[in-house]
Amino acid sequence: MAKKHYKSNRGGAGATTKTANKSKVVKAVALILVILAVAYVITSLALGGIWNPLTWTKKKQPQTQMQAWGGVIDDVGNELNAETTYAMPAAMAFYSTSRAAEAEQLNLSAPSVTVTCSHNFEFNNVFVDWSIEYPSGAPATDVVTVTPTYDGSLTANVSCTAPAGFDTQLTLKATLRGNEEKTATCTIDYVKRLKNINETLIRGDDFADFWGITIKPTFGIGTISGNLRVSGITLRINDDFIEDVQKYL
């Protein structure tokens, strides 16, 4: 009778078990790495890390400031912007480019300027107190505010909160602490807003007489008026004019 020969499987089951265990370890390590990577991304998002895609998007977007309803000029007509610090001028004036109703409806910001009075005093290592002075008898309001950079600072921000204007000249004042006689001042005005222009045609008794035009502007509330320049006038012919022309035809 022929003998059957069997191949030995000794060690085969052990090798298979070791391979399976190794595969499980690799998968476990890979899973841990994935978890750590996800946790790092989440942490980066929370803390604004360099891998934060939201941060990349934000950096590409330009930062825009809220539009103001007007502006401010100095005593020689130079425009003063809110991003620059200026030596306090002798005078400044706020003006409006929007109607008060528009400013409120569009939620426009108040025009402001930052000034320093360091050039007005002999030393820079001093402290001053800022204030808005009103004429004698005039009620104090908040149409113009002044906010120092910090308590005693030589630099302060001046802002106008009245898009409708104000009709009393104010004074910005910086007083040296310990010596009230040492002060720096700047007058504050409001340029009247041009609301309307009325034109009137002047004529003589006879049609051939010299004709002229009078211009009467209507301004809003303010303390000073700007220079009015008329570059063009549009005339509308009314019935009286036509009748006068017909008399000479």
Protein Blocks (a to p, Z undefined) as FASTA:
>chain_A
ZZdddddfehklmmmmmmmmmmmmmmmmmmmmmmmmmmmmmmmmmnopaklmklmmmmmp
ccdddddfbdcddfkopacdfkbccdddfbdcdddfbdfklmmmnopacddddddfklmp
mbfkbcddddddddehiacdfkbccddfbghiabdcdddfbfnopabdcddddddehiak
bccddddddddddfbdcddddddfbfkbccdddddddddddfbdcddddfbdcddddfkl
mmmmmmmZZ
